[in-house]
Amino acid sequence: MVFALVCGAAAAQTGAGTPPTGTPEERLKVILQDPQQLEAYARMGQKVSLFCANCHGDGGNSVSSEVPNLAGQNPTYLLTQVRQFADGSRRFEFMERLIKAMSVDERLGVAVYYARQPVKPQPVKDAALVAKGKQYYDKICWRCHGEQGHGSESFARVAGQQTVYLTQTLQNYRGSIGTRVNPLMTANTVHMSDADLRAVVAYVSSMR
């Protein structure tokens, strides 16, 4: 109830005039092209993000290595993940309940806000391992996630991501475990050895 009241107040205070219409994806495109709307939704998203900070950290840099960073993700990609939690195609009960309590405007605001936040990359602890990971990444992973690891509307930003989260995610894709089964990711990880996986995680988590 407290979350809904605060988020509702935040949505009412966008100060952006008449909100865009259409699907959430169509509305996001309008927001991204309108500086006034963009600033207003980012301010609202910052207020709503106070409820996310307990896990995802201030500004979307996670407080736990097991929880993903949201900072720097493509806003369209973020919005897609939010929708998947809301419709149950991506499962995590706490996230599902939280997102279902958010209005469309609040979801748009959160996506816009986190996309604009800087990522804090993980420190390089083993330069040789990072170098090995770069070789693997440059051969396989860059095609989808980009040379700099910044992702796109369809693929996640992996640069600067949390190490334990990356490791668990890659292991799940490799073994087709859980609800996030992805044939493309499985095809690109099924032959990845544990050593390869550790190296890739070390590299991408250190990327800016």
C-alpha positions as CSV (number, residue, x, y, z in Angstrom):
1,M,0.0,0.0,0.0
2,V,2.8,2.4,0.9
3,F,4.5,1.6,-2.3
4,A,1.4,2.2,-4.4
5,L,0.7,5.5,-2.6
6,V,4.2,6.9,-3.1
7,C,4.5,5.7,-6.7
8,G,1.1,7.2,-7.5
9,A,2.2,10.5,-6.1
10,A,5.4,10.3,-8.2
11,A,3.4,9.6,-11.3
12,A,1.2,12.6,-10.7
13,Q,4.2,14.8,-10.4
14,T,5.9,14.1,-13.7
15,G,5.4,17.7,-14.8
16,A,5.7,16.6,-18.4
17,G,2.3,17.8,-19.5
18,T,0.1,15.3,-21.4
19,P,1.8,11.9,-21.3
20,P,2.3,10.1,-24.7
21,T,-0.2,7.4,-25.8
22,G,0.1,4.0,-27.3
23,T,1.8,0.8,-26.2
24,P,4.5,1.2,-23.5
25,E,7.1,0.6,-26.2
26,E,5.6,3.4,-28.4
27,R,5.3,5.7,-25.4
28,L,9.0,5.1,-24.5
29,K,10.1,6.1,-28.0
30,V,8.2,9.4,-27.7
31,I,9.7,10.0,-24.2
32,L,13.3,9.4,-25.4
33,Q,12.8,11.9,-28.2
34,D,11.3,14.6,-26.1
35,P,13.8,16.3,-23.6
36,Q,11.0,17.6,-21.4
37,Q,9.3,14.2,-21.2
38,L,12.6,12.5,-20.7
39,E,13.6,14.6,-17.7
40,A,10.2,14.4,-16.1
41,Y,10.0,10.6,-16.4
42,A,13.6,10.2,-15.2
43,R,12.7,12.3,-12.1
44,M,9.7,10.1,-11.4
45,G,11.8,7.0,-12.0
46,Q,14.3,8.1,-9.5
47,K,11.5,8.4,-6.8
48,V,10.1,5.0,-7.7
49,S,13.6,3.5,-7.6
50,L,13.9,4.1,-3.9
51,F,11.9,0.9,-3.5
52,C,14.3,-1.0,-5.8
53,A,17.5,0.3,-4.1
54,N,17.4,-2.2,-1.3
55,C,18.4,-4.9,-3.8
56,H,19.6,-3.1,-6.9
57,G,21.5,-0.4,-5.1
58,D,21.5,3.4,-5.4
59,G,21.5,4.3,-9.0
60,G,21.1,0.7,-10.1
61,N,24.5,-0.5,-9.0
62,S,23.6,-3.6,-7.0
63,V,24.4,-4.1,-3.3
64,S,24.9,-7.8,-3.9
65,S,26.9,-9.7,-6.4
66,E,23.9,-12.1,-6.8
67,V,21.6,-9.2,-7.9
68,P,22.0,-7.6,-11.3
69,N,23.0,-4.0,-11.9
70,L,20.2,-2.1,-13.7
71,A,22.4,1.0,-14.4
72,G,23.3,1.7,-18.0
73,Q,20.9,-0.9,-19.5
74,N,19.1,0.0,-22.7
75,P,15.7,1.5,-21.6
76,T,13.8,-0.6,-24.1
77,Y,15.5,-3.7,-22.9
78,L,14.6,-2.8,-19.3
79,L,11.0,-2.2,-20.2
80,T,10.8,-5.6,-21.8
81,Q,12.2,-7.3,-18.7
82,V,9.6,-5.3,-16.6
83,R,6.8,-6.5,-18.9
84,Q,8.1,-10.1,-18.6
85,F,8.0,-10.0,-14.8
86,A,4.5,-8.5,-15.0
87,D,3.1,-11.2,-17.3
88,G,5.0,-14.1,-15.6
89,S,7.2,-15.1,-18.5
90,R,10.2,-14.2,-16.3
91,R,9.7,-15.5,-12.8
92,F,10.8,-14.1,-9.5
93,E,7.9,-13.7,-7.0
94,F,9.1,-10.6,-5.2
95,M,9.8,-8.8,-8.5
96,E,6.5,-9.9,-10.0
97,R,4.6,-8.4,-7.0
98,L,6.5,-5.2,-7.0
99,I,6.1,-4.6,-10.7
100,K,2.5,-5.5,-10.8
101,A,1.9,-2.7,-8.3
102,M,3.5,-0.1,-10.6
103,S,1.6,1.8,-13.2
104,V,2.8,2.0,-16.9
105,D,4.1,5.5,-16.2
106,E,6.1,4.3,-13.3
107,R,7.6,1.4,-15.3
108,L,8.5,3.9,-18.0
109,G,10.1,6.2,-15.5
110,V,12.2,3.5,-13.9
111,A,13.4,2.3,-17.3
112,V,14.4,5.8,-18.3
113,Y,16.0,6.6,-14.9
114,Y,18.2,3.4,-14.7
115,A,19.3,3.7,-18.4
116,R,20.9,7.1,-17.6
117,Q,22.9,5.9,-14.6
118,P,26.6,5.2,-14.8
119,V,27.8,1.6,-14.2
120,K,30.5,0.9,-11.6
121,P,32.6,-1.9,-13.2
122,Q,34.1,-4.7,-11.0
123,P,37.8,-4.3,-10.2
124,V,40.3,-6.5,-12.2
125,K,41.7,-9.1,-9.8
126,D,43.3,-11.4,-12.3
127,A,44.7,-9.7,-15.4
128,A,45.5,-13.0,-17.2
129,L,42.0,-14.3,-16.6
130,V,40.5,-11.1,-17.9
131,A,42.7,-11.3,-21.0
132,K,41.5,-14.9,-21.6
133,G,37.9,-13.8,-21.2
134,K,38.4,-11.0,-23.7
135,Q,39.6,-13.5,-26.3
136,Y,36.5,-15.6,-25.8
137,Y,34.1,-12.6,-25.7
138,D,35.6,-11.1,-28.9
139,K,35.1,-14.4,-30.7
140,I,31.6,-15.3,-29.5
141,C,29.7,-12.7,-27.4
142,W,30.2,-9.4,-29.1
143,R,27.8,-10.2,-31.9
144,C,24.8,-9.7,-29.7
145,H,26.1,-7.8,-26.7
146,G,28.3,-5.4,-28.7
147,E,32.0,-4.8,-28.7
148,Q,31.8,-2.7,-25.6
149,G,29.3,-5.0,-23.9
150,H,26.6,-2.3,-23.8
151,G,23.9,-4.4,-25.3
152,S,20.9,-3.1,-27.3
153,E,17.1,-3.0,-27.2
154,S,17.1,-6.8,-27.5
155,F,20.2,-7.8,-25.7
156,A,21.4,-7.0,-22.2
157,R,24.2,-4.8,-21.3
158,V,26.8,-7.1,-19.7
159,A,29.6,-4.6,-19.2
160,G,30.2,-4.0,-15.5
161,Q,27.6,-6.6,-14.4
162,Q,27.8,-8.4,-11.1
163,T,30.0,-11.5,-11.1
164,V,27.8,-14.0,-9.2
165,Y,24.8,-12.9,-11.2
166,L,26.6,-13.4,-14.5
167,T,28.0,-16.7,-13.5
168,Q,24.6,-18.1,-12.4
169,T,22.9,-16.7,-15.6
170,L,25.5,-18.3,-17.9
171,Q,25.3,-21.6,-16.1
172,N,21.5,-21.5,-16.4
173,Y,21.6,-20.8,-20.1
174,R,24.3,-23.4,-20.6
175,G,22.1,-26.0,-18.9
176,S,18.8,-24.8,-20.1
177,I,17.7,-24.3,-16.5
178,G,14.8,-22.2,-15.3
179,T,12.3,-20.1,-17.2
180,R,14.8,-17.9,-19.1
181,V,15.6,-20.6,-21.6
182,N,17.0,-19.0,-24.7
183,P,18.0,-21.1,-27.7
184,L,20.6,-18.5,-28.9
185,M,22.2,-18.2,-25.5
186,T,22.2,-22.0,-25.1
187,A,23.8,-22.5,-28.4
188,N,26.6,-20.1,-27.5
189,T,27.2,-21.4,-24.0
190,V,26.6,-25.2,-24.3
191,H,30.2,-25.8,-25.2
192,M,31.6,-23.3,-22.8
193,S,33.9,-24.9,-20.2
194,D,33.8,-23.8,-16.6
195,A,37.2,-22.1,-17.2
196,D,35.8,-20.2,-20.2
197,L,32.9,-19.1,-18.2
198,R,35.0,-17.8,-15.3
199,A,37.2,-15.9,-17.8
200,V,34.3,-14.3,-19.6
201,V,32.7,-13.3,-16.3
202,A,35.9,-11.7,-15.2
203,Y,36.3,-9.8,-18.4
204,V,32.7,-8.5,-18.9
205,S,32.3,-7.5,-15.3
206,S,35.4,-5.3,-15.6
207,M,34.2,-3.6,-18.8
208,R,33.0,0.0,-18.6
